[in-house]
Amino acid sequence: MTSSMTGFGLAKHINNETEIYCEIKSVNHRFLDITIKPHDINNELDLFIRDTVSKKVKRGTLDIRLKLKFPSSNLYIINKESIKNLRQTIDQIESIQIKRLSFSDIKDVPGIIKTEQKIQVNQNLIKKVFKEALKNFIINRAFEGAKINKLFLSKIDKINKSISRLSNSNKKLLKIRSESLIKKVHNLCETVDQDRLAQEIALLALKHDVAEEIERINFHTGSLKKELMSKSCSGKKIDFILQELFRETSTLSVKLDAPRYKQIALDMKLLVEEMREQAQNIE
């Protein structure tokens, strides 16, 4: 089914000191472009996210944002050799009399105490939250795609109705055009070879015959509906069909000279152009 390239998905996990948020947004793009923030996540997680997305999403610019908070603990390392050197240096100075060094004496001395923070990162939990956000994101894309699908089918139905009207009137239009040309020639010429005139009129009328364009438009609208209902609906293929449909409606509007029917062709052309704009949203 039709899937939009714009979408949004959110998932989170909050428990005690652990907080994980994952937000996914996307906009239109010719190809698949993935940005992950923060940039300093480890390679294994980065590759997992990109690989999972590429299996589910074909096109679009995806912005994936992670907000992570995990329990942490501090590890303190005391450099005993530095304390010994400090003690010896103090003893060499007669003006300073210290029998014992206390913690308050050494806590601010560089190189004595080293602090290391250990964060308990849960990779599996991050992946779980990400997959839930991706699932919500794909559902949202499908929802937006369904709205586009409905819009397309409505416009295709209008085009088909217009084509039916033109098809039913095509023979009548040819007859009117032929009669009009004969009348013009009689007004200009006193003597006319009626057989030759009939041949020339028939040829001129056929140049304005729109039966072929009607047949092609019917074919393209049928192909468009079929692609919209396909499980592997492709935005690129839809765009190609619409290009062909636009070409045929343009030719149709040029061939028709009766104002009433020419307006029908121009309205069809406008409907196709509106669909071409919406097609930029389809994955």
VOBA-1610 file (N, C-alpha, C; in pm, whole numbers, padded with zeros to 5 digits, always signed):
BEGIN
Met+00084-00120+00000Met+00000+00000+00000Met+00088+00125+00000Thr+00023+00239-00026Thr+00095+00365-00033Thr+00149+00405+00104Ser+00276+00447+00105Ser+00339+00492+00229Ser+00398+00630+00206Ser+00369+00723+00298Ser+00422+00859+00286Ser+00568+00864+00329Met+00642+00960+00270Met+00781+00977+00312Met+00793+01066+00436Thr+00686+01135+00471Thr+00686+01213+00595Thr+00621+01130+00705Gly+00682+01131+00821Gly+00628+01051+00932Gly+00695+01085+01063Phe+00638+01030+01172Phe+00691+01056+01305Phe+00666+00933+01393Gly+00766+00899+01473Gly+00753+00788+01567Gly+00826+00817+01697Leu+00767+00779+01811Leu+00827+00806+01941Leu+00809+00684+02032Ala+00912+00655+02111Ala+00904+00549+02212Ala+00996+00586+02328Lys+00964+00536+02450Lys+01047+00568+02566Lys+01040+00457+02669His+01141+00455+02754His+01146+00360+02865His+01201+00436+02986Ile+01124+00436+03094Ile+01168+00504+03217Ile+01152+00407+03333Asn+01262+00382+03404Asn+01259+00289+03517Asn+01375+00321+03612Asn+01341+00361+03733Asn+01443+00399+03833Asn+01536+00505+03776Glu+01665+00473+03764Glu+01762+00572+03715Glu+01782+00562+03564Thr+01710+00474+03499Thr+01725+00455+03354Thr+01616+00529+03278Glu+01659+00610+03179Glu+01565+00682+03092Glu+01615+00670+02948Ile+01528+00620+02858Ile+01563+00608+02717Ile+01449+00667+02635Tyr+01483+00764+02550Tyr+01386+00823+02459Tyr+01437+00805+02315Cys+01349+00770+02225Cys+01385+00761+02083Cys+01277+00829+02001Glu+01320+00924+01918Glu+01229+01000+01833Glu+01276+00990+01688Ile+01184+00958+01597Ile+01219+00944+01455Ile+01128+01036+01373Lys+01189+01121+01291Lys+01115+01208+01200Lys+01169+01188+01059Ser+01084+01211+00959Ser+01132+01200+00821Ser+01064+01301+00731Val+01138+01343+00627Val+01085+01430+00522Val+01123+01371+00387Asn+01078+01434+00280Asn+01099+01380+00146Asn+01247+01381+00105His+01286+01280+00031His+01421+01274-00027His+01420+01168-00137Arg+01501+01189-00239Arg+01504+01094-00352Arg+01558+00957-00309Phe+01647+00959-00209Phe+01707+00835-00162Phe+01687+00823-00010Leu+01750+00721+00050Leu+01742+00703+00195Leu+01864+00769+00260Asp+01837+00866+00348Asp+01944+00939+00417Asp+01913+00937+00567Ile+02005+00878+00646Ile+01980+00858+00790Ile+02079+00941+00873Thr+02027+01019+00965Thr+02110+01093+01061Thr+02074+01047+01201Ile+02178+01009+01280Ile+02156+00960+01416Ile+02225+01053+01516Lys+02150+01096+01616Lys+02205+01181+01723Lys+02170+01119+01858Pro+02264+01122+01954Pro+02398+01180+01947Pro+02491+01101+01856His+02598+01169+01810His+02690+01108+01715His+02788+01011+01782Asp+02797+01016+01914Asp+02901+00937+01982Asp+02852+00800+02030Ile+02738+00751+01977Ile+02696+00615+02014Ile+02793+00516+01951Asn+02809+00398+02011Asn+02910+00304+01961Asn+02872+00249+01823Asn+02974+00199+01753Asn+02956+00153+01614Asn+02854+00041+01601Glu+02854-00050+01698Glu+02764-00165+01690Glu+02618-00120+01690Leu+02585-00022+01777Leu+02449+00029+01785Leu+02415+00111+01660Asp+02510+00189+01613Asp+02490+00270+01493Asp+02457+00181+01373Leu+02535+00075+01354Leu+02513-00018+01243Leu+02380-00090+01255Phe+02343-00127+01378Phe+02215-00195+01402Phe+02099-00106+01359Ile+02103+00021+01398Ile+01996+00115+01366Ile+01985+00133+01215Arg+02099+00157+01148Arg+02099+00181+01003Arg+02052+00058+00926Asp+02097-00059+00969Asp+02059-00183+00901Asp+01909-00211+00917Thr+01858-00190+01038Thr+01715-00214+01065Thr+01627-00119+00985Val+01667+00009+00979Val+01589+00108+00904Val+01589+00075+00755Ser+01706+00041+00699Ser+01717+00014+00554Ser+01632-00104+00510Lys+01599-00194+00603Lys+01514-00308+00570Lys+01366-00271+00568Lys+01332-00162+00634Lys+01191-00122+00647Lys+01155+00001+00563Val+01255+00085+00533Val+01229+00214+00467Val+01309+00222+00336Lys+01244+00270+00230Lys+01309+00279+00099Lys+01369+00417+00074Arg+01288+00523+00103Arg+01332+00659+00070Arg+01295+00756+00181Gly+01364+00871+00182Gly+01334+00976+00278Gly+01456+01013+00362Thr+01453+01134+00416Thr+01557+01179+00510Thr+01507+01155+00652Leu+01575+01065+00723Leu+01533+01028+00859Leu+01625+01092+00962Asp+01565+01155+01060Asp+01637+01214+01173Asp+01603+01131+01296Ile+01700+01054+01347Ile+01678+00967+01462Ile+01751+01026+01583Arg+01677+01056+01688Arg+01737+01119+01807Arg+01718+01028+01929Leu+01828+01004+01996Leu+01826+00922+02118Leu+01863+01009+02238Lys+01790+00993+02346Lys+01824+01059+02472Lys+01840+00949+02576Leu+01963+00935+02630Leu+01994+00821+02716Leu+02041+00866+02855Lys+01990+00798+02955Lys+02035+00820+03093Lys+02037+00685+03163Phe+02157+00646+03212Phe+02174+00517+03277Phe+02236+00535+03416Pro+02218+00437+03506Pro+02282+00443+03639Pro+02434+00449+03623Ser+02498+00523+03712Ser+02644+00535+03706Ser+02704+00520+03846Ser+02829+00483+03851Ser+02903+00472+03977Ser+03041+00530+03958Asn+03098+00586+04065Asn+03230+00648+04058Asn+03337+00559+04120Leu+03449+00553+04053Leu+03563+00476+04102Leu+03676+00574+04133Tyr+03731+00566+04259Tyr+03836+00659+04301Tyr+03969+00583+04312Ile+04071+00637+04249Ile+04204+00575+04251Ile+04302+00674+04315Ile+04369+00631+04423Ile+04466+00717+04493Ile+04607+00677+04452Asn+04683+00775+04405Asn+04821+00751+04364Asn+04913+00759+04487Lys+04947+00642+04541Lys+05027+00636+04663Lys+05167+00692+04644Glu+05223+00673+04529Glu+05358+00723+04501Glu+05360+00876+04502Ser+05252+00936+04451Ser+05244+01083+04453Ser+05232+01136+04595Ile+05157+01063+04681Ile+05144+01104+04821Ile+05279+01098+04891Lys+05354+00991+04862Lys+05487+00974+04922Lys+05579+01089+04882Asn+05576+01126+04754Asn+05660+01236+04706Asn+05618+01369+04769Leu+05486+01384+04788Leu+05437+01506+04851Leu+05485+01514+04996Arg+05482+01401+05068Arg+05527+01396+05207Arg+05674+01432+05220Gln+05753+01380+05128Gln+05897+01407+05131Gln+05927+01553+05101Thr+05850+01609+05009Thr+05871+01750+04973Thr+05837+01841+05090Ile+05729+01809+05161Ile+05687+01890+05277Ile+05791+01880+05389Asp+05844+01761+05412Asp+05943+01741+05520Asp+06070+01821+05497Gln+06098+01851+05369Gln+06221+01925+05337Gln+06206+02074+05364Ile+06080+02115+05386Ile+06057+02258+05412Ile+06041+02277+05562Glu+06137+02348+05625Glu+06138+02363+05772Glu+06022+02445+05825Ser+05974+02538+05742Ser+05866+02627+05789Ser+05730+02557+05795Ile+05724+02437+05736Ile+05597+02364+05737Ile+05611+02243+05828Gln+05527+02238+05929Gln+05531+02127+06025Gln+05398+02051+06020Ile+05395+01935+05951Ile+05275+01852+05944Ile+05312+01710+05985Lys+05251+01663+06091Lys+05279+01528+06138Lys+05209+01423+06050Arg+05081+01451+06019Arg+05004+01356+05935Arg+04927+01434+05828Leu+04920+01374+05710Leu+04842+01433+05602Leu+04698+01382+05610Ser+04603+01475+05611Ser+04461+01436+05612Ser+04405+01442+05469Phe+04284+01393+05453Phe+04221+01394+05320Phe+04204+01535+05268Ser+04168+01627+05360Ser+04149+01766+05318Ser+04278+01828+05268Asp+04394+01772+05313Asp+04523+01825+05269Asp+04556+01785+05124Ile+04509+01669+05084Ile+04552+01616+04954Ile+04442+01616+04846Lys+04317+01640+04884Lys+04206+01622+04789Lys+04215+01714+04667Asp+04277+01833+04684Asp+04284+01928+04571Asp+04420+01929+04503Val+04510+01842+04548Val+04643+01837+04486Val+04635+01757+04356Pro+04675+01815+04243Pro+04668+01744+04114Pro+04750+01615+04115Gly+04694+01510+04057Gly+04765+01384+04041Gly+04753+01289+04158Ile+04688+01333+04269Ile+04677+01246+04387Ile+04556+01153+04375Ile+04438+01213+04345Ile+04315+01134+04337Ile+04260+01140+04194Lys+04234+01025+04137Lys+04177+01016+04004Lys+04037+00955+04014Thr+03940+01020+03949Thr+03801+00973+03954Thr+03759+00919+03816Glu+03701+00802+03816Glu+03650+00742+03693Glu+03501+00711+03711Gln+03420+00754+03613Gln+03276+00728+03619Gln+03241+00610+03529Lys+03173+00513+03583Lys+03133+00395+03508Lys+02981+00398+03488Ile+02940+00402+03359Ile+02798+00406+03325Ile+02753+00268+03281Gln+02646+00221+03338Gln+02594+00087+03308Gln+02496+00094+03190Val+02552+00094+03068Val+02471+00106+02946Val+02407-00029+02912Asn+02277-00026+02883Asn+02204-00147+02844Asn+02171-00137+02694Gln+02255-00200+02612Gln+02240-00193+02467Gln+02109-00258+02420Asn+02074-00369+02479Asn+01952-00439+02438Asn+01827-00356+02463Leu+01829-00280+02573Leu+01714-00196+02605Leu+01703-00080+02506Ile+01818-00025+02466Ile+01818+00083+02365Ile+01760+00032+02234Lys+01802-00088+02193Lys+01752-00147+02068Lys+01601-00171+02074Lys+01555-00215+02190Lys+01412-00243+02206Lys+01330-00115+02190Val+01375-00008+02255Val+01304+00120+02247Val+01308+00173+02104Phe+01425+00162+02039Phe+01438+00207+01899Phe+01341+00132+01807Lys+01332+00001+01823Lys+01244-00079+01736Lys+01097-00041+01757Glu+01062-00008+01881Glu+00924+00035+01909Glu+00896+00169+01842Ala+00995+00261+01848Ala+00979+00392+01783Ala+00969+00375+01631Leu+01049+00285+01575Leu+01046+00259+01431Leu+00910+00201+01389Lys+00857+00114+01471Lys+00725+00055+01444Lys+00618+00165+01440Asn+00621+00254+01538Asn+00525+00365+01543Asn+00544+00459+01424Phe+00669+00478+01385Phe+00703+00563+01271Phe+00644+00506+01142Ile+00658+00377+01120Ile+00608+00312+00998Ile+00455+00315+00995Ile+00392+00297+01111Ile+00246+00305+01120Ile+00199+00446+01082Asn+00271+00547+01132Asn+00235+00686+01101Asn+00252+00715+00952Arg+00358+00662+00893Arg+00380+00678+00748Arg+00268+00614+00667Ala+00226+00496+00710Ala+00119+00425+00641Ala-00013+00503+00652Phe-00037+00564+00769Phe-00158+00643+00791Phe-00161+00763+00696Glu-00045+00833+00686Glu-00035+00947+00596Glu-00047+00901+00451Gly+00011+00784+00420Gly+00002+00729+00285Gly-00141+00697+00246Ala-00220+00649+00341Ala-00360+00616+00314Ala-00439+00741+00274Lys-00405+00854+00335Lys-00473+00979+00300Lys-00436+01022+00158Ile-00309+01004+00122Ile-00265+01035-00015Ile-00335+00942-00114Asn-00343+00814-00078Asn-00407+00714-00163Asn-00552+00752-00193Lys-00622+00792-00089Lys-00763+00831-00103Lys-00777+00952-00195Leu-00684+01047-00180Leu-00685+01167-00263Leu-00661+01132-00410Phe-00565+01042-00433Phe-00533+00999-00570Phe-00653+00932-00636Leu-00715+00839-00566Leu-00827+00764-00621Leu-00944+00856-00656Ser-00963+00960-00575Ser-01068+01057-00602Ser-01040+01133-00732Lys-00915+01174-00752Lys-00877+01248-00872Lys-00881+01158-00996Ile-00838+01033-00979Ile-00844+00938-01091Ile-00988+00917-01135Asp-01079+00909-01039Asp-01220+00891-01069Asp-01274+01009-01149Lys-01231+01130-01115Lys-01274+01249-01188Lys-01220+01248-01331Ile-01094+01205-01346Ile-01034+01196-01479Ile-01109+01094-01565Asn-01140+00979-01506Asn-01211+00874-01579Asn-01348+00920-01626Lys-01417+00996-01541Lys-01548+01049-01580Lys-01536+01148-01696Ser-01431+01231-01691Ser-01409+01327-01799Ser-01375+01256-01929Ile-01292+01153-01921Ile-01254+01075-02039Ile-01377+01008-02100Ser-01465+00959-02015Ser-01587+00894-02063Ser-01673+00993-02141Arg-01682+01115-02092Arg-01760+01218-02160Arg-01699+01252-02296Leu-01566+01264-02300Leu-01498+01296-02426Leu-01508+01181-02525Ser-01497+01060-02474Ser-01505+00941-02560Ser-01643+00932-02626Asn-01746+00958-02549Asn-01883+00952-02603Asn-01910+01064-02704Ser-01834+01172-02694Ser-01857+01288-02781Ser-01760+01294-02898Asn-01662+01203-02904Asn-01557+01212-03005Asn-01612+01209-03147Lys-01703+01115-03178Lys-01760+01105-03313Lys-01839+01231-03349Lys-01911+01280-03250Lys-01989+01402-03271Lys-01896+01520-03301Leu-01784+01529-03229Leu-01688+01637-03250Leu-01626+01630-03389Leu-01595+01508-03435Leu-01538+01491-03570Leu-01638+01536-03678Lys-01763+01500-03657Lys-01866+01538-03753Lys-01882+01690-03758Ile-01886+01753-03641Ile-01901+01899-03633Ile-01781+01966-03699Arg-01661+01914-03673Arg-01540+01972-03730Arg-01539+01959-03882Ser-01581+01845-03931Ser-01586+01822-04076Ser-01685+01917-04143Glu-01803+01930-04085Glu-01905+02019-04141Glu-01859+02164-04141Ser-01788+02201-04034Ser-01737+02338-04024Ser-01633+02367-04132Leu-01546+02269-04158Leu-01442+02287-04260Leu-01505+02295-04400Ile-01604+02210-04427Ile-01673+02212-04557Ile-01739+02348-04581Lys-01801+02400-04477Lys-01869+02529-04487Lys-01769+02641-04519Lys-01653+02637-04455Lys-01551+02739-04478Lys-01500+02733-04622Val-01477+02610-04671Val-01426+02594-04807Val-01529+02645-04909His-01657+02611-04889His-01763+02656-04981His-01772+02808-04983Asn-01747+02870-04871Asn-01752+03016-04865Asn-01638+03079-04942Leu-01525+03007-04954Leu-01407+03061-05021Leu-01401+03025-05170Cys-01462+02914-05207Cys-01449+02865-05345Cys-01586+02853-05412Glu-01593+02894-05540Glu-01717+02881-05615Glu-01737+02739-05664Thr-01630+02681-05717Thr-01639+02543-05767Thr-01543+02455-05688Val-01592+02346-05639Val-01512+02257-05556Val-01532+02113-05602Asp-01419+02039-05609Asp-01425+01894-05636Asp-01472+01827-05507Gln-01595+01781-05504Gln-01655+01728-05383Gln-01582+01604-05328Asp-01538+01517-05416Asp-01465+01397-05370Asp-01332+01434-05306Arg-01261+01522-05376Arg-01130+01565-05322Arg-01149+01640-05190Leu-01254+01720-05189Leu-01284+01796-05066Leu-01313+01701-04951Ala-01391+01597-04976Ala-01426+01501-04871Ala-01301+01431-04816Gln-01207+01398-04906Gln-01083+01332-04864Gln-00999+01423-04774Glu-00985+01548-04818Glu-00904+01644-04741Glu-00968+01673-04605Ile-01098+01684-04606Ile-01169+01711-04481Ile-01151+01596-04384Ala-01159+01473-04437Ala-01143+01354-04353Ala-01005+01349-04290Leu-00903+01385-04370Leu-00765+01383-04319Leu-00745+01489-04211Leu-00799+01607-04234Leu-00787+01715-04135Leu-00860+01679-04006Ala-00975+01617-04022Ala-01054+01580-03904Ala-00983+01474-03822Leu-00920+01378-03892Leu-00849+01271-03821Leu-00731+01324-03738Lys-00671+01434-03785Lys-00560+01493-03709Lys-00607+01542-03572His-00737+01568-03563His-00794+01615-03436His-00869+01505-03363Asp-00858+01383-03413Asp-00923+01269-03347Asp-00851+01241-03214Val-00924+01230-03106Val-00862+01212-02973Val-00882+01070-02920Ala-00925+00979-03005Ala-00950+00841-02962Ala-00822+00777-02905Glu-00709+00803-02971Glu-00583+00743-02925Glu-00543+00797-02788Glu-00557+00928-02769Glu-00524+00988-02639Glu-00616+00936-02529Ile-00741+00920-02561Ile-00838+00867-02464Ile-00799+00726-02422Glu-00760+00645-02520Glu-00720+00506-02492Glu-00596+00503-02401Arg-00500+00589-02430Arg-00376+00593-02350Arg-00404+00643-02209Ile-00489+00744-02196Ile-00522+00797-02063Ile-00591+00689-01980Asn-00682+00616-02042Asn-00748+00505-01972Asn-00646+00402-01925Phe-00549+00374-02009Phe-00445+00276-01973Phe-00362+00327-01854His-00322+00454-01859His-00237+00511-01753His-00312+00523-01620Thr-00440+00560-01624Thr-00515+00568-01498Thr-00534+00429-01438Gly-00553+00329-01524Gly-00563+00191-01476Gly-00433+00145-01412Ser-00319+00178-01475Ser-00188+00143-01421Ser-00162+00213-01288Leu-00209+00338-01280Leu-00191+00416-01157Leu-00268+00355-01041Lys-00393+00317-01064Lys-00475+00255-00959Lys-00414+00122-00915Lys-00366+00046-01011Lys-00304-00083-00981Lys-00181-00066-00893Glu-00098+00036-00923Glu+00023+00060-00845Glu-00012+00111-00705Leu-00113+00195-00693Leu-00155+00247-00563Leu-00204+00137-00470Met-00262+00032-00527Met-00314-00079-00447Met-00211-00188-00425Ser-00094-00174-00488Ser+00010-00276-00476Ser+00074-00273-00338Lys+00115-00390-00287Lys+00181-00398-00156Lys+00319-00330-00160Ser+00383-00334-00276Ser+00516-00272-00291Ser+00505-00143-00372Cys+00405-00061-00338Cys+00379+00064-00410Cys+00505+00151-00413Ser+00544+00199-00533Ser+00667+00276-00551Ser+00635+00418-00594Gly+00687+00516-00518Gly+00668+00656-00552Gly+00732+00692-00685Lys+00847+00631-00715Lys+00916+00659-00842Lys+00833+00612-00961Lys+00772+00494-00948Lys+00690+00441-01058Lys+00565+00526-01077Ile+00505+00569-00966Ile+00386+00655-00974Ile+00421+00786-01043Asp+00536+00842-01010Asp+00580+00966-01072Asp+00598+00948-01223Phe+00653+00835-01264Phe+00672+00807-01407Phe+00536+00797-01480Ile+00439+00725-01420Ile+00307+00711-01481Ile+00240+00848-01495Leu+00257+00931-01392Leu+00195+01065-01395Leu+00259+01153-01502Gln+00387+01136-01528Gln+00452+01210-01636Gln+00387+01177-01770Glu+00364+01045-01792Glu+00300+01001-01916Glu+00156+01052-01924Leu+00087+01048-01812Leu-00052+01094-01807Leu-00060+01245-01835Phe+00035+01320-01783Phe+00038+01465-01806Phe+00062+01494-01954Arg+00149+01415-02018Arg+00179+01434-02160Arg+00054+01411-02246Glu-00022+01307-02212Glu-00142+01274-02289Glu-00252+01378-02269Thr-00270+01425-02145Thr-00373+01527-02121Thr-00336+01660-02188Ser-00206+01688-02197Ser-00160+01809-02266Ser-00193+01801-02414Thr-00165+01685-02475Thr-00196+01665-02617Thr-00346+01676-02641Leu-00423+01620-02549Leu-00569+01623-02559Leu-00621+01766-02560Ser-00567+01848-02470Ser-00613+01987-02460Ser-00578+02068-02584Val-00470+02029-02654Val-00431+02098-02778Val-00522+02058-02894Lys-00556+01930-02900Lys-00638+01881-03012Lys-00782+01928-03006Leu-00836+01942-02887Leu-00976+01983-02873Leu-00989+02134-02888Asp-01076+02178-02979Asp-01093+02322-02998Asp-01229+02374-02952Ala-01325+02285-02934Ala-01455+02328-02881Ala-01436+02370-02735Pro-01471+02493-02697Pro-01444+02546-02562Pro-01489+02455-02449Arg-01610+02398-02464Arg-01665+02313-02358Arg-01576+02192-02331Tyr-01532+02126-02440Tyr-01454+02004-02426Tyr-01306+02035-02396Lys-01261+02147-02446Lys-01123+02188-02417Lys-01106+02214-02267Gln-01211+02272-02205Gln-01207+02298-02060Gln-01201+02168-01981Ile-01272+02065-02030Ile-01268+01934-01964Ile-01125+01881-01964Ala-01057+01893-02080Ala-00918+01845-02092Ala-00824+01923-02001Leu-00845+02054-01993Leu-00761+02138-01906Leu-00782+02104-01759Asp-00906+02074-01721Asp-00934+02034-01582Asp-00864+01902-01549Met-00862+01810-01645Met-00792+01683-01626Met-00642+01707-01608Lys-00589+01796-01688Lys-00447+01829-01680Lys-00412+01885-01542Leu-00501+01968-01487Leu-00481+02025-01354Leu-00483+01917-01247Leu-00575+01820-01260Leu-00584+01709-01164Leu-00454+01627-01164Val-00400+01604-01283Val-00275+01527-01295Val-00160+01605-01230Glu-00157+01735-01252Glu-00050+01818-01194Glu-00059+01818-01041Glu-00179+01820-00987Glu-00197+01813-00841Glu-00147+01679-00787Met-00172+01571-00861Met-00124+01440-00818Met+00029+01431-00826Arg+00087+01499-00924Arg+00235+01498-00936Arg+00299+01565-00814Glu+00233+01668-00762Glu+00284+01735-00642Glu+00275+01642-00522Gln+00163+01570-00509Gln+00143+01478-00398Gln+00236+01356-00410Ala+00270+01319-00532Ala+00355+01201-00555Ala+00494+01219-00495Gln+00535+01345-00476Gln+00667+01369-00415Gln+00671+01321-00270Asn+00554+01294-00213Asn+00544+01249-00073Asn+00544+01099-00058Ile+00530+01027-00172Ile+00516+00881-00166Ile+00652+00813-00165Glu+00668+00717-00074Glu+00797+00646-00060Glu+00831+00569-00188
//
